[in-house]
Amino acid sequence: MSYRSGRHFLQIPGPTNVPDRVLRAIDAATMDHRGPEFGKMGLEILEGLKTVFQTKQPVVIFPASGTGAWEAALVNTLSPGDRVLMFETGHFASLWNKMATKLGVSVDLVPPTGAAASTRLRSKRS
């Protein structure tokens, strides 16, 4: 005789049993994202995230991909024509350079040297 420890849930895509508590949650009315309950829940979640990230500072959720965050950082700190110094350190540095250039930022790009970016190289470019 085999031992069965309750309902079995298949953990892969495809037909699967759905726990009753999930079915009940799906059946509940959708919370209005503009209503006070949603705002209260959002504040509670942000407060709880401080524990997750081990900080006492405010946690900010940025509703975009990493590329969206790059763009926001560039357009909120620089203006077209501003000059910046960037170090070519790999693929993401290349993408960062392309985005800054498309936004009209004047990029002074330090090519790869095979070593970490150094303050000595930076001071030579000033």
C-alpha positions in Angstrom: 0.0 0.0 0.0 1.5 3.4 -1.0 1.3 6.5 1.2 -0.5 9.5 -0.2 0.2 12.8 1.5 -2.8 14.8 0.4 -3.6 16.3 -3.0 -0.8 16.0 -5.5 0.0 19.1 -7.6 1.8 18.7 -10.9 4.7 21.2 -10.9 5.2 21.5 -14.7 3.3 23.3 -17.4 0.2 21.5 -18.7 -2.9 20.2 -17.0 -2.5 20.6 -13.3 -4.6 20.6 -10.2 -5.2 24.0 -8.8 -5.4 24.4 -5.0 -8.8 25.4 -3.7 -7.5 28.6 -2.1 -6.2 29.7 -5.5 -9.5 28.9 -7.2 -11.3 31.0 -4.5 -8.8 33.9 -5.0 -9.5 33.8 -8.8 -13.2 33.9 -8.1 -12.9 37.1 -6.0 -13.7 40.5 -7.6 -10.7 42.3 -9.0 -9.4 45.1 -6.8 -9.7 48.6 -8.4 -6.1 49.7 -8.9 -7.3 53.3 -8.4 -9.1 52.6 -5.2 -8.0 53.1 -1.6 -7.6 49.4 -0.9 -5.0 49.1 -3.7 -3.1 52.1 -2.4 -3.1 50.7 1.1 -1.9 47.3 -0.1 0.8 48.9 -2.2 2.2 50.9 0.7 2.2 47.7 2.9 4.1 45.9 0.2 6.6 48.7 -0.2 7.1 48.7 3.6 7.6 44.9 3.6 10.2 45.2 0.8 12.4 47.2 3.2 12.9 43.9 5.1 13.5 42.0 1.9 16.2 44.4 0.8 17.5 45.0 4.3 17.1 48.8 4.3 15.3 51.4 6.3 15.2 53.7 3.3 12.2 54.0 0.9 11.9 51.3 -1.7 11.0 52.4 -5.2 9.5 50.2 -7.9 10.3 51.3 -11.4 7.7 50.0 -13.9 10.1 49.3 -16.7 12.8 47.0 -17.9 16.5 47.6 -17.1 16.7 49.5 -20.4 13.8 51.7 -19.3 15.7 52.5 -16.1 18.8 53.4 -18.1 16.8 55.8 -20.2 15.2 57.3 -17.1 18.5 57.8 -15.5 20.0 59.5 -18.5 17.0 61.8 -19.3 16.5 62.8 -15.7 20.2 63.7 -15.0 21.5 64.9 -18.4 20.4 67.2 -21.2 21.2 66.9 -24.9 24.7 68.2 -25.5 25.9 67.4 -22.0 29.3 65.7 -22.0 29.9 62.4 -20.2 32.8 60.0 -19.8 32.1 56.3 -20.2 34.3 53.3 -20.0 33.9 50.5 -22.5 33.7 47.5 -20.2 31.5 45.1 -22.1 28.2 44.6 -23.8 26.1 46.7 -21.4 28.5 49.6 -21.6 28.1 49.5 -25.4 24.3 49.6 -25.0 24.5 52.4 -22.5 26.7 54.4 -24.9 24.3 53.9 -27.8 21.3 55.0 -25.7 23.1 58.1 -24.4 24.2 59.0 -27.9 20.6 58.6 -29.3 19.4 60.9 -26.5 21.9 63.6 -27.7 24.4 63.2 -24.9 28.0 63.8 -26.0 29.8 60.6 -25.0 33.6 60.5 -24.5 34.2 56.7 -24.6 37.3 55.2 -23.2 38.1 52.0 -25.1 38.8 48.8 -23.3 42.3 48.5 -21.9 42.0 44.9 -20.5 41.9 46.3 -17.0 39.3 47.8 -14.8 38.4 51.4 -15.4 40.8 53.6 -13.4 40.8 57.1 -12.0 44.2 57.7 -13.8 42.5 57.2 -17.2 39.6 59.4 -16.1 41.8 62.3 -15.0 43.7 62.1 -18.4 40.3 62.7 -20.2 39.1 65.7 -18.1 
